[in-house]
Amino acid sequence: MTTRDDLIEATRELMWERGYGATSPREILDAAGAGKGSMYHHFQGKEALAQAAIERNTEQMKAQVLASLGSGSSAVERLRAYLTRDHEAVLKGCQFGRLVQEPEVIDSPALRTEVGEMFAWIRGQLAAVITDGVESGEFRADLDPVRTAATVAATLQGGYVLARAAQDASVFDDAVEGVLALLEAARA
């Protein structure tokens, strides 16, 4: 990997562990094993580096989401695959969900936009699967795909928060199983 890649990877990990605001440029340089000035050689500053890290997270998350939503033959199976995929370190929380809790990210139009677009994309992917389920007759015709997708996404994010608060990953599993039960109840 190049120094630029090392900086991005270090930033990704530190933002997930500590958050954007609590991560200093010095800590990024130390974690990347990069010398002074390296960050500013490759990026205009911490915000630009964080944006590159979020973009890389987005690429990886999109691939994971597409793979899980592409598995299974029914809409419920596809949604189950998405909700139960290997969630890396549930107690660390979602890489994107943690960012929107930080004022520094929300106050940055560039960072807020990156994170917001990712959540919008996920809701769109979920809504497409639910629409397929409605159109195929798997779900009731009156099920609103957009609102149901928002519920699924919110349950996943809320599950992370509740599990972190309790320091118990089973709380996350309970939230997932609860929304899956609601989806089963919406079958036609």
Backbone hydrogen bonds, N-H to C=O, Kabsch-Sander energy under -0.5 kcal/mol:
donor,donor_aa,acceptor,acceptor_aa,energy
6,D,2,T,-2.6
7,L,3,T,-2.5
8,I,4,R,-2.2
9,E,5,D,-2.9
10,A,6,D,-2.4
11,T,7,L,-2.2
12,R,8,I,-2.6
13,E,9,E,-2.1
14,L,10,A,-2.6
15,M,11,T,-2.8
16,W,12,R,-1.7
17,E,13,E,-2.5
18,R,14,L,-3.3
19,G,14,L,-1.0
19,G,15,M,-0.6
23,T,20,Y,-1.3
24,S,22,A,-0.6
28,I,24,S,-1.9
29,L,25,P,-2.6
30,D,26,R,-2.5
31,A,27,E,-2.6
32,A,28,I,-2.3
33,G,29,L,-0.9
33,G,30,D,-0.6
34,A,29,L,-2.5
38,S,35,G,-2.0
41,H,37,G,-1.3
42,H,38,S,-1.7
43,F,39,M,-2.8
49,L,45,G,-2.1
50,A,46,K,-2.8
51,Q,47,E,-2.4
52,A,48,A,-1.9
53,A,49,L,-2.2
54,I,50,A,-2.7
55,E,51,Q,-2.5
56,R,52,A,-2.0
57,N,53,A,-2.4
58,T,54,I,-2.6
59,E,55,E,-2.1
60,Q,56,R,-2.1
61,M,57,N,-3.0
62,K,58,T,-2.8
63,A,59,E,-1.8
64,Q,60,Q,-2.1
65,V,61,M,-2.9
66,L,62,K,-2.7
67,A,63,A,-2.1
68,S,64,Q,-2.4
69,L,65,V,-2.9
70,G,66,L,-1.2
71,S,68,S,-1.0
78,R,74,S,-2.2
79,L,75,A,-2.6
80,R,76,V,-2.8
81,A,77,E,-2.3
82,Y,78,R,-1.8
83,L,79,L,-2.8
84,T,80,R,-2.3
85,R,81,A,-0.6
85,R,82,Y,-0.6
87,H,85,R,-0.9
88,E,86,D,-1.1
90,V,87,H,-0.7
92,K,89,A,-2.5
93,G,89,A,-0.8
93,G,90,V,-1.2
98,R,94,C,-2.3
99,L,95,Q,-0.5
100,V,96,F,-1.3
101,Q,98,R,-1.0
102,E,99,L,-1.8
105,V,102,E,-0.7
106,I,102,E,-2.2
107,D,103,P,-2.7
108,S,105,V,-1.0
112,R,105,V,-0.6
112,R,108,S,-3.0
113,T,109,P,-2.1
114,E,110,A,-1.9
115,V,111,L,-2.3
116,G,112,R,-2.9
117,E,113,T,-2.8
118,M,114,E,-1.5
119,F,115,V,-2.1
120,A,116,G,-2.3
121,W,117,E,-2.3
122,I,118,M,-2.4
123,R,119,F,-2.5
124,G,120,A,-2.2
125,Q,121,W,-2.4
126,L,122,I,-2.6
127,A,123,R,-2.7
128,A,124,G,-1.9
129,V,125,Q,-1.7
130,I,126,L,-2.4
131,T,127,A,-2.7
132,D,128,A,-2.2
133,G,129,V,-2.0
134,V,130,I,-2.2
135,E,131,T,-3.0
136,S,132,D,-2.0
137,G,134,V,-1.0
138,E,133,G,-1.7
139,F,133,G,-2.0
140,R,186,A,-2.7
143,L,140,R,-1.4
148,T,144,D,-2.5
149,A,145,P,-2.3
150,A,146,V,-2.0
151,T,147,R,-2.0
152,V,148,T,-2.5
153,A,149,A,-2.6
154,A,150,A,-2.6
155,T,151,T,-2.5
156,L,152,V,-2.1
157,Q,153,A,-2.3
158,G,154,A,-3.0
159,G,155,T,-2.5
160,Y,156,L,-1.7
161,V,157,Q,-1.9
162,L,158,G,-2.9
163,A,159,G,-2.3
164,R,160,Y,-2.4
165,A,161,V,-2.5
166,A,162,L,-2.1
167,Q,163,A,-1.3
168,D,163,A,-1.9
171,V,168,D,-1.6
172,F,168,D,-0.6
172,F,169,A,-0.5
173,D,169,A,-1.8
174,D,170,S,-2.3
175,A,171,V,-1.9
176,V,172,F,-2.3
177,E,173,D,-2.7
178,G,174,D,-2.2
179,V,175,A,-2.1
180,L,176,V,-2.2
181,A,177,E,-2.0
182,L,178,G,-1.7
183,L,179,V,-2.1
184,E,180,L,-2.4
185,A,181,A,-2.0
186,A,182,L,-0.9
186,A,183,L,-0.6
187,R,184,E,-1.5
188,A,138,E,-2.5
